[in-house]
Every structure is written in structure tokens, then in C-alpha cells.
Amino acid sequence: MIRYILKRVGYMIVTFYVVITLTFLAMKMLPGTPFKFANRLSPEQLNQLKHYYGLDQPIPIQYLHYLWNFIHGNLGGSFQYGMQPVTEFLFQRFPISLQLGFESMIFGTVLGIFLGIVSGIYRGRFLDWGTVTLAVVFISIPSFIFAAILQYFFSVQIRIFPVIGWSGPMTHVLPVVSIGVGVMATIARFMRTEMVEVLNQDYIVTAQAKGLSTNAVIFRHAIRNAMIPIVTVIGPLTSAVVTGSLVIENIFAIPGIGSQFVDAIVTNDYPMIMGTTELYAGLFIVTILIVDVLYGVIDPRIRVSGGKSI
Amino acid sequence: MKKAKWSLVLSFVLALSLVLSACGSSSSKDSEKGSSSELAKDQTLTMSINADIPTLDPNLATDTTSTNAIEMTEAGLTRMHDNKFEWDLAKGAPKVSADKKTYTFTLRDAKWSDGKPITAQDFVYGWQRQNDPKAKPAYNFLFASVGIKNAAKIEDSTNKAFYGKYEKLGVKALDDKTLQVTLEQAAPPFFYSILSQPQFMPQREDFVKKQGNKYATSTDTLLYSGPFVLSKWEKGTGWTYKKNKDYWNAKSTKLQTVNFKVVKETGTAINMYKTGQSDIVQLSAEFIDQFKKQYPKEIQTATNPGTYYLYINEKTNKYLKNLNLRKALNAAIDRQGLTSAILNDGSVPSNYVVPKNFVNGPDGKDFRSKHPDGFSAGEASEAKTYWNKAKKELGIKTLKINFLSQDTSKAKQIDAYVANQIKKNLPGVTVDVNEQPWANYLKLNNEFKYDIAFSGWFPDYQDPMTYLDMWTTGNPMNTIGWSNKKFDGLIKDAQTDTADTTKRWNDLVSAEELMMSEYPIVPLFQQGYTWSQKSYVKGYSQPSYGPEFDFAKAYILKH
């Protein structure tokens, strides 16, 4: 097991290195300069600025320089913010996106599992039909449309929730619901399919034949088995939710990392683009690792190391 | 790719919020009140804004948000209010030497926010730091524009004897309260107004050095000298100003608290305004008609000094050297249609180079007063006449025009309109629109790889010169290839002969007349602002020069 994990971590570092390199190269191919008034500066002034930001050196040197600093935990200074350290911004703003993502995941997963179970049990009945329809609707409506509608009704018309902010429980409700319903719909559909499948398995029939009550069959046998595949979707879904909350952050003016990322790209703020990409990539890679390890725990056949390490 | 997707999403949200906000008008009642003239107990103003403050270091600030924050929290020798300068830290007009080259200012008794007095040495340090290449000044060229002694040489990296030697700058502290400024020549008329800009504000050496790299990056790594102090500054969320009780003129500051909330979605900002969570909101064109109906008493417009026009490439396109062809292009575009149907944001049609409501001359009249409507080449019907003449003179029947522009959504709308007007009114002319990202656009522009190009200009200081000197022969900003010796002469005179302000003014008026008689550009429009402010907010303005959002003297009525 340890060897398996070590091997995966090795892959992880390689993947991460590739991500850094590709992002660095792609960024250098972006048209333009980070200097807003480039056209109004004299060549000397422009050279001065380039020198200051280390952009006057050849790209391979800049690249090695970046890697060296990266290893030492220095991601550079943000061009848009007068060279304040990028890490400071990431530490300040990423936790907010993470919190928004996790809250939405919890909201969506709990409700989704519940709806999925109910609809699996009452397959073909009104409840099932309702849940499936709702799921299709919520998967099809983009979260930002849903967010704008929620904001209009609950903040402008009824005025229960504040329009913007991220400062108290009330400010969390609308953004979390906006993102959470999509998660809910995905999980509910997944859970329903699994439930239907599990309920048709022989062991369920056996359990029923043994004379167990319906409740016991469902809770002790069906749900537990149907849950296993859900665990595996939650990982990637979390990454997707955390990185995809950008538009929702903008609509509710939540100071997360999303809008920072877009601003960085628009203004050619290279260190900020790199830092944010690395963070996102890191999140994905770690999530995939966790899921793979969990897979290994659940199902020993998946382990790559040849089976001797248990 | 990312950007394109993003704008798609944005336009969806925008369209949706339009539809939604058109549904209800429940909150318009709230705004009918507020007609009393009694001050409210709670003097708090809240605004939404779509950008963060990147930095408050007056050396590094280049964007409007930072500049505005510096102008509200710091003081210079002068302060702009309603487009006119007032004496701020200077006690009054300086003593001027007989040759009009030396100006001696007496400072008021004023304090920094840590209680220490603001001295003439602080001005000297601030100005020198703005000319120290190591402190990365972004706008040090202003010192040369105004003619501060040796500034041009200190900025010139080829000048070995002077480059970077900021101690040679023409500024000196005679004592704690007396500041002497020396210029290369008599001060130009915009001298006093430019002194209100962040670049000319005092900075305190011991504090700046102590903070090092952290200087002006948070509320406690800053010293304040202006009407407000920053009490909170959270990147991504917003910032809060509190009244500065130590400001020398604190009695004229009525607001106790001013909140700025960073909101990037216009629809969200508008929802905040409608529910009373903000008092002032900037409107984009899509929302203006709706607000005019719903909040007719709250909507405000003002022109700003942004001017937009088409470059005409006379350097590499031999056809465009023809005056009649340039006149035809100028006459072909219905500017009224552009500003009312496409822009609809308070922008006004323009046929001029120097904007209106921007600067007054020695006679106290607007620069535009002699030619209020500018220099129209005629109606669309006349465009055909010019085009026919041009065809004959050039011996051509058709013409293909490469129209360079930017790939922003606003530019695209303008491009489509302009291209259509040219095609419609000049039969036989075809227009290829080439929309590029900003950096590519600049590159193609500088390399003259275009026939006409959409462009615009904002002023660096309050003087017609900032709109005119760029068109002289050999100026790096002259990317149209137009050249006129007489025009160059007039500009040179105005630059060097600053003592006779009336002659200088007339030279600039003549220069614009002369330039527009040859139609080297196609002026399109002067930009406008449209915003909505609750009727209980008074004394707030968005002037064309000075603080972008001027709330220094604003107050809230009981409501």
C-alpha cells in the first residue's frame, strides 16, 4: 500500500511539473505585456520596467529562475498589485472559494443522496418522476442563471438575503444553493441508478426472502452498497465545484480566487496566472490521488504494484 | 478563448438581469422622499465599484481606482473640485519671481495622520522619489510636461550627467513651511491643477523607508494627509474611508464613513442599489433606459474627457493622402446615430480634437467656445460628393479599407456601426474589420499595418496640449503619419512661450483649426458617464478632470 501511494505521489510530482512547464510556455505565448500604458512609455522606461520584473532575460533563463523560486516557495509578486507576493493573495482568497465549494458539496450531496434513495425506492412512481425531472432541469440550467434568479427573488423582491457578501450565514445561503443544486442533481441521478441496480441484485432478494423488514433491507444492504460508487464521484466533483465557482463568486461579489484568476489573465499578470493555475492543478492532482487511494482501499484489484504490498 | 467564454457568460447574466429587473419597480417609492434639507444623522455613503485598488503608492498608481483613493486620502498643494483647483496644503497662491520661473509656496499648518507636521521636505522627498528610477515611477513624465527644472534630463537614460539624479530636480525646501519650485520656463496654465495629482503629493521619507516593500499596501503602511483615512482595505471585498479629523479642512468634510464594495457584475450592483444597499451605482448602456423610466430623478450624466476617433494612415496608404477621401470618411459617419443608438451612455457626438467641458482659457471660456460643434466635414450626402472627387483625383473606382480595432464587446459594436456607415455612404468602398487584442492592436498600429483604426485618448493634465502635441511630426504617439510644419510650429510656440497665456491659448486654438482643416483623423464621440444616485446624496460629482468620484464635500440628507 505504501509503495502504491509513493508511486502515485511520484506521478503526481511529474504531472505537476508538466503543468508548470506548459502553463509557463503558454503564458509566454499570450500576446501583450503586463504594462497597461506600454504605448505611452519610452523604450528606456519600458526596458526599465522589463528589467524590474525580470522580463528582459531570455525565456529559458526566466523559466529556470521561476522553477528555482518555486522550489523555495516563492511564487513571485503580482504585477497588478505592485509586486505584493502572490502567495499572500492565494492564502487570503483561496480558502473562501474552498469554503464555498465544500458547503455547496455538502448541501448538494446530502440532498442528492436523499432524493436518489427516495426515487430509487419509488421507481416509476410520482416521486421518482418528480426527482428525475427536477434533476434534469437543475443539470441543464447553468448555475449563474439560477444564481441571478435567486438573487432577484430572495434579495431584491422578498429581501430575505443580502445581495452580496461573504460575512455571515445569511450571505452563504444563496451562493451555496446556486452551486449546490447542480451537485444535488448529479448525485441524485447517480444515486438513483445505483439504488435501482442494487435493489435488483440477488442478495437483496435473499435478504427479503430471509424475512427482513423493508427498512432493514434498504438501510443495511441497499444503501450501503449503492453508496460506494458515489464516494468516487464526489472527489472530482469537489474539484470541479471549487474551480468552477468563479461566476457565482462574481454574481454575489464573494472575494474568492475565481475573479482574481480572470483579472490576472486579462492583465497579463504572469506570476498570478502561474500561482492560480498551480493551485488549481494541485487541487485536481491531490483529489485524484485521494480517490485512487480510496479505490485501492475499496477494491484491491485496482492497485498497480502487483499485489504484493498488502 | 477563456476571455471569449467569459464574456458570453457575462452577457447571459446581463440579459437575464435586464429581463428580471424590468419585471418590478417596487423600490421606486423609496427614492421619492429625501426632499428635506436637514442633514442625516448617519453620514455614511456606500458605492459599488468594479475594480480593486491595486496599490496606493503614488509612484506606482496608474489606474483610476488607485488614483481616486489617493486623491481622497492624501492632499497636494492644490485640490481639484468641480473642475477648478483650490489651494489645499498651499496657503494660497505662491510668490512668483519676475521671470515667472520660480514659485515659492507657503504651506499651511497641517498634520499627517500620525500627528507629525507636513513639511516642505516631505514635498521635496515625494517629488524626488517620483524621479528616482529605483522607486519605479509610472508617471514621472508629468514633471517634464509641466517643465519642472531638469525633469526631462533626469528621465532621459541617455543623459549620463543627469539620468536618475533626482536631487537635481527643481524643488527645494527653504524651511519647514516654504517650498520653492523652479521651472525651465514660465509655468504653463495647467501648473496649479496638475499639482493636485498624486505624483505631486508629499511623501514622508522616514515612513516610506521604514515600510520598505510594504509601503502603501495596507491601511497601516500608509500615512494620510487628505480629507479621509482608509480604515479597512480588503482585496476582493472593498474598502472603507473614515473622515480624517486631522485634515486641516476637516470642517468641510461631512461624510463620516464611505464604503466601496467591489462588485464585478453590473446586474448585482444594480440590485444592491435597488434594495438600498448602495447609494450610488454606475450604469452601463443596457440599464440606462430602464433607469430613466424607473428613477428619473436619480439618474445623472456628465461628459468625461475621453475622446474617441479613427486614425487615418497617411504614411503607408497612398490613397488616404488624398484630402477629399479623408473628408469623405469624415462626412460618411452619422455620429448622432452612434451616440444615441449604439452607445446610449451619455456620450456625445464629436467633430473635434480637444473635448468640451474640460478646460477653460485665460478668458474663462471653454476651449470649445470658438468652435462649439467642431469641424464637421458635412452630411452623409456630401460624403458622396467628396468621394466622387477623390475617385477622379486618384483614378480609382473602388477602395478596400482595412479597419483595425480592438476585440472588446464595446469596440465591436462601434466597429460594426462605423463600417456599415462607410459602406452605405461611400458606394464602392469595402471595409474589412480587423479586431485584435489590445497588445496586437498596438503593435499593428505602431507598424502602420492598417488603413483606419479605432482609437481614443484620455488627458494626462488639464490642458489642450495633452490632446494636441501627440500629432506633431516625429512624436512617437503620432501613428497616423500626418505631418504639418505649421502645426508643429504652433505647438512648439505654445510649449516654449508659456509666459503669454493668451497667445499660447490662441496658438492652441489655431493648431486645432489647422489640424482639422486637413482631417487627419475622424473624430467620433466624447465619452460620457451615466450613474444613478439616491436623491438624499448631495454634493457628489464625477468631474471631467480631477477625482473620478469626488465625494470629498458630499453629504447625506435626512431621508
Chai-1 contact restraints between the chains, C-beta under 6 A:
chainA,res_idxA,chainB,res_idxB,connection_type,confidence,min_distance_angstrom,max_distance_angstrom,comment,restraint_id
A,P31,B,P437,contact,1.0,0.0,6.0,A-B,restraint_1
A,P31,B,A439,contact,1.0,0.0,6.0,A-B,restraint_2
A,P31,B,N440,contact,1.0,0.0,6.0,A-B,restraint_3
A,G32,B,A439,contact,1.0,0.0,6.0,A-B,restraint_4
A,N39,B,L442,contact,1.0,0.0,6.0,A-B,restraint_5
A,E44,B,S157,contact,1.0,0.0,6.0,A-B,restraint_6
A,Q80,B,P54,contact,1.0,0.0,6.0,A-B,restraint_7
A,Y81,B,P54,contact,1.0,0.0,6.0,A-B,restraint_8
A,G82,B,T55,contact,1.0,0.0,6.0,A-B,restraint_9
A,G82,B,D57,contact,1.0,0.0,6.0,A-B,restraint_10
A,G82,B,L60,contact,1.0,0.0,6.0,A-B,restraint_11
A,Q84,B,T217,contact,1.0,0.0,6.0,A-B,restraint_12
A,R93,B,G236,contact,1.0,0.0,6.0,A-B,restraint_13
A,F144,B,V13,contact,1.0,0.0,6.0,A-B,restraint_14
A,I145,B,L16,contact,1.0,0.0,6.0,A-B,restraint_15
A,A148,B,V13,contact,1.0,0.0,6.0,A-B,restraint_16
A,A148,B,L16,contact,1.0,0.0,6.0,A-B,restraint_17
A,A148,B,S17,contact,1.0,0.0,6.0,A-B,restraint_18
A,Y152,B,L20,contact,1.0,0.0,6.0,A-B,restraint_19
A,V156,B,N271,contact,1.0,0.0,6.0,A-B,restraint_20
A,V156,B,K274,contact,1.0,0.0,6.0,A-B,restraint_21
A,V156,B,T275,contact,1.0,0.0,6.0,A-B,restraint_22
A,R159,B,T275,contact,1.0,0.0,6.0,A-B,restraint_23
A,V163,B,N271,contact,1.0,0.0,6.0,A-B,restraint_24
A,V163,B,M272,contact,1.0,0.0,6.0,A-B,restraint_25
A,V163,B,T275,contact,1.0,0.0,6.0,A-B,restraint_26
A,V163,B,Q277,contact,1.0,0.0,6.0,A-B,restraint_27
A,V247,B,V9,contact,1.0,0.0,6.0,A-B,restraint_28
A,N250,B,K264,contact,1.0,0.0,6.0,A-B,restraint_29
A,N250,B,E265,contact,1.0,0.0,6.0,A-B,restraint_30
A,I251,B,E265,contact,1.0,0.0,6.0,A-B,restraint_31
A,I251,B,T268,contact,1.0,0.0,6.0,A-B,restraint_32
A,A253,B,V263,contact,1.0,0.0,6.0,A-B,restraint_33
A,P255,B,G236,contact,1.0,0.0,6.0,A-B,restraint_34
A,P255,B,T237,contact,1.0,0.0,6.0,A-B,restraint_35
A,S259,B,K264,contact,1.0,0.0,6.0,A-B,restraint_36
